[in-house]
């Protein structure tokens, strides 16, 4: 709500192409910062700055899309640009969620195969040395 008008006004002296490239670079950098953030505060800061760039990018992008086509095709160009956002949300969000869950499951399954030596075993779970106990002998 604040970022799009502010960044658009600040970018009036820059060509639209350079402004779009700057905003896309800012958006990518802030999302990368959010993904690799070691703390919640840094992740939240990256998400807020990325949201500022997002609104300005689509505002300037719709103007550029309208300027690239003939006057009778302006509405179609703008709708096509926003259709890309809609398709990204419909396919990208569930796809990203699926990939994230699959990676989490793969890591969980990988961790379950390896014995953990850094934590005590759960109640009733044998320690590695206890598995070598003789048959019929109660583990310690």
N, C-alpha and C positions, 0 to 999 in steps of 0.2 A: 504494500500500500504506500509505503514511503520510498522504497528503493527505486521503483520504475520511473516515477516522475523526476526524482532527484538525479539519477544516472542519465536520463534522457536529456535533461537540461544541461548537465555538465558535459555531455557529449555533443552539443550542438555545433561546436567549432571543429569537430573531427568528422571525416567522411563516414558515411553509414557503414561501408564495408569494414573500415578499420574499427569502428565501434562494435560491430557485430563480432569481429574476430577477438577483440579485447574482452567482450562480455562472455563469449564462449570459452576463452582461455581462463577467465576468472571462475566461471562455473565449473570447469573441469578441475582446476586447482583446488577449489574449495570442497568439491566432492571427494577428491583424493585425500585432502586433509581430514575430512570427516571419516573416511574409511580407515585411515591409519592412526586416528587420534588415540593417544594413550589415556585420555581422561574424558569424562562426560562434558566438562566445560569447553574443552577444545573442540570436541565434536559438535556441540551445540553452536559454537561460534562459526564453524565452517558451514553448518547448515543455514544459519541466518544470512551470512554473506552470499551464499549460493542462491538463496531465495531473492535477494536484492537484484542479482544479475539476471535471474530467470525472467522476472517481469519486464525489465527493460529490453531484454533480448527479443521476447515475443512482440513487444510493442514496436520496436524498430523493424523487426523481421516482417511484420505484416505490412508496414509502409513500403519496404523494399519489394516485397512480393507484388504489391499492387502496382508499383512503378515499372516492374519488369515486363508487364503484359499490356495488351491493347486495352483501351478504356472499357470496352464491353465485357472484358474477361477479368476485371479486377476482383469482383466478388468471388469468382471461382478460384482465383489464385490465393486469396486470403483463406478461403475455406479449405483448400488443399493443404496449405501450410498448417492450419490448426488440426486438420485430420491426422497429420503426422504425430501431433501431440496426443491425440486421442488413441491412435493405434499403439503408440509407445506405452500408454497407460494400460491398455487392454491386454497387450501381449507382453510387454516388458516387465510390468510389476509381478504378475504371476510367474513369469519365466525366471525373474531374479529370485523370487521367493523359493521356487523349486530348486534352483541351483544352490542357493544358500542352505536349504534343508538337506539336500543330497550331500553337500560337503560336510555338514555337521554330522549327518548319519555316518558317512565314511570315516570321519575322524573318531567318532564314538566307537565304531566297530573295530577300528585299528587300535585304539587304546584298550579295548577289552581283551584283545589277543595278547598284549604284552603284560607280563606280571609287573605289578608296581612294587618296587622295593622301598619307596620313600614313605609309605604309609602302612600302618598295621593292617593285618587282614581283618575282614569283617567277622562278626561273631559266627562261629561254626565253620569258617573257611580255613582250610589247612594252610600252614606256612609251607614254603617249598621244601624245607628240611624235614617237615613232618610227613610229607608224602613218601619219604624214603623209609619210614618206620616199617618194622616187620609186620607181616600180616598177623592180625589178631591182637596187636599191641595198641593200646590207646594212645593217640597223639598227645604230646605235652601241651 
